[in-house]
Amino acid sequence: MSIFSDNIRFLRGKKEKTQQELANTLKLTRSRYVSYEDGRSEPPIEILIKISKFFNLSIDLLVSVDIRKYPLEDILKLPDNRIVLPVVVDQLGNNSIEIVPQKASMGYLSGYSDPEYIESLQRITLPFLTNGKYRAFPAQGDSMPPFKDGSYIIGKYVENIDDLKPNKSYVFVTLNDGISYKRFTSKNKKSITVAADNSFYQPYDIPLGEIVEIWQYASGIFPEDFEAVSFENYDVKDMFSNLKIILKNWKTRFSI
């Protein structure tokens, strides 16, 4: 039997459905459905989609992960039910961190769930990053100083969207925007709100249905030619912003 056949048998039991009842729901004959559950045949994609929607679990989860090992309530609340990624270690036992290349970052959106794609990525190890799954993503633009083009953000995989913490920075992988690095501010039933550290950019909402993966900032990698002046410019900017706030509060307090 396959992981898929074990999964649908297990899920049908959780739903307390008979084989005939589930076959009727899927508009199949009982014998055809039983062949999937017994592992004697594999369903075509249109049947996989129906089964995925019925159990409210992603296809990649159904066919690649033995969900009997995980409490169903602990499976990720992200829209496509992503589950904890395998942690790969080197010969010394250090976590291997996959690096998503700058030039091929858009390809990550179609390859993030493909084991062969992930296996093809280059890896590094950082001994101080432990107890989790880490991946390095390319930074783009100037919205999150000191990161800029050529630098990398190392993120720790977030298993549950409810684990997001306000004012913490995350790499968000979304269907429409691809890879973006922003600061999480709030969450509601339909979306999350994120903001850039560079005040030039306005906060915006990400619909929950567009979220593919979330990685919490853990460390950074900067190019050799990184200019320290970039830090200084933003420090000065922050200093003046803080001074404005202080002066405003001071004027209010003393009614000037």
Secondary structure as the mmCIF struct_conf table of DSSP 4:
data_model
#
loop_
_struct_conf.conf_type_id
_struct_conf.id
_struct_conf.beg_label_comp_id
_struct_conf.beg_label_asym_id
_struct_conf.beg_label_seq_id
_struct_conf.end_label_comp_id
_struct_conf.end_label_asym_id
_struct_conf.end_label_seq_id
HELX_RH_AL_P HELX_RH_AL_P1 ILE A 3 LYS A 15
TURN_TY1_P TURN_TY1_P1 GLU A 16 GLU A 16
HELX_RH_AL_P HELX_RH_AL_P2 GLN A 19 THR A 25
TURN_TY1_P TURN_TY1_P2 LEU A 26 LYS A 27
HELX_RH_AL_P HELX_RH_AL_P3 ARG A 30 GLU A 37
TURN_TY1_P TURN_TY1_P3 ASP A 38 GLY A 39
BEND BEND1 ARG A 40 SER A 41
HELX_RH_AL_P HELX_RH_AL_P4 ILE A 45 PHE A 55
TURN_TY1_P TURN_TY1_P4 ASN A 56 ASN A 56
HELX_RH_AL_P HELX_RH_AL_P5 ILE A 59 SER A 64
BEND BEND2 VAL A 65 VAL A 65
HELX_RH_3T_P HELX_RH_3T_P1 ILE A 67 LYS A 69
BEND BEND3 TYR A 70 TYR A 70
HELX_RH_3T_P HELX_RH_3T_P2 LEU A 72 ASP A 74
BEND BEND4 ILE A 75 ILE A 75
BEND BEND5 LEU A 78 LEU A 78
TURN_TY1_P TURN_TY1_P5 PRO A 79 ASP A 80
HELX_LH_PP_P HELX_LH_PP_P1 VAL A 84 VAL A 88
STRN STRN1 VAL A 89 VAL A 89
TURN_TY1_P TURN_TY1_P6 GLN A 91 LEU A 92
BEND BEND6 GLY A 93 GLY A 93
HELX_LH_PP_P HELX_LH_PP_P2 ASN A 94 ASN A 94
STRN STRN2 ASN A 95 ASN A 95
STRN STRN3 SER A 96 ILE A 99
BEND BEND7 GLN A 102 GLN A 102
TURN_TY1_P TURN_TY1_P7 LYS A 103 ALA A 104
HELX_RH_3T_P HELX_RH_3T_P3 SER A 105 GLY A 107
HELX_RH_AL_P HELX_RH_AL_P6 TYR A 108 GLY A 111
TURN_TY1_P TURN_TY1_P8 TYR A 112 SER A 113
HELX_RH_AL_P HELX_RH_AL_P7 PRO A 115 SER A 120
BEND BEND8 LEU A 121 LEU A 121
STRN STRN4 GLN A 122 THR A 125
TURN_TY1_P TURN_TY1_P9 PRO A 127 PHE A 128
BEND BEND9 ASN A 131 GLY A 132
STRN STRN5 TYR A 134 PRO A 138
BEND BEND10 GLY A 141 MET A 144
TURN_TY1_P TURN_TY1_P10 PRO A 145 PRO A 146
TURN_TY1_P TURN_TY1_P11 ASP A 149 GLY A 150
STRN STRN6 TYR A 152 TYR A 157
HELX_LH_PP_P HELX_LH_PP_P3 VAL A 158 VAL A 158
BEND BEND11 GLU A 159 GLU A 159
HELX_RH_3T_P HELX_RH_3T_P4 ILE A 161 ASP A 163
TURN_TY1_P TURN_TY1_P12 PRO A 166 ASN A 167
STRN STRN7 SER A 169 THR A 174
TURN_TY1_P TURN_TY1_P13 LEU A 175 ASP A 177
STRN STRN8 GLY A 178 LYS A 187
BEND BEND12 LYS A 189 LYS A 190
STRN STRN9 SER A 191 ALA A 195
BEND BEND13 ASP A 197 ASN A 198
TURN_TY1_P TURN_TY1_P14 SER A 199 PHE A 200
BEND BEND14 TYR A 201 TYR A 201
HELX_LH_PP_P HELX_LH_PP_P4 GLN A 202 PRO A 203
STRN STRN10 TYR A 204 PRO A 207
HELX_RH_3T_P HELX_RH_3T_P5 LEU A 208 GLU A 210
STRN STRN11 ILE A 211 ILE A 221
TURN_TY1_P TURN_TY1_P15 GLU A 224 ASP A 225
TURN_TY1_P TURN_TY1_P16 ALA A 228 ALA A 228
HELX_RH_AL_P HELX_RH_AL_P8 VAL A 229 PHE A 254
TURN_TY1_P TURN_TY1_P17 SER A 255 SER A 255
#
